[in-house]
Amino acid sequence: MEKNILINLGLWSLIGIFLFSLFVIIVFRTGFVWKSRNKKGLLKKKQSLSGYLGMLILPIGIISIQLLFSYFSFEDNIIFSFAKIFLLNYFLYGILFIYDTFIIDYIILSLWRPKFLKIPKNLNSKSMNEHILISIPIGAIIGLVITFISVLIFYYLIL
């Protein structure tokens, strides 16, 4: 039973990483990433409707991945407590967050900077490092909220 949960955690982590990578490619290639961000890559103070929608895609996507992970991992296992489901989902979030922060933001956007992503010149290593430092504490807190919402939906509406 526990082994299947860890296999599902790995599977949904890989699915999330794939989908997140695809998302990054699409938003950078189309320039959609700049609907909600300024030239330094920080959130704009004033957002357009498309900027808000763009910002909602990631949390909704993460909640969806967490719900699917929970559904396929815990549906038949009513013995799992809210806390255990929460911790496993937060661990899934953590994997996705580490991938985003260190692989996407640091290695790809800061160091490698592939031309096919159309990364602006003013989004340099210094601005990406600032973005990463800001993202770490904020991302950890946002992850708690997203995971709590996901587990509430699963535990009380699906389970």
URGIJO-V570656 format. One record per pair of residues at least 6 apart in sequence whose C-alpha atoms are under 6 Angstrom apart, sorted by the first residue. I is the first residue (numbers start at 0). J is the second residue. Records with the same first field share a line. If there is no record, write none. Layout:
I->J + J
This chain:
4->72
26->32
27->116
28->116 + 117
34->50
35->42 + 43 + 50
36->42 + 43
37->43
39->122
62->149
85->150
89->146
109->124 + 127
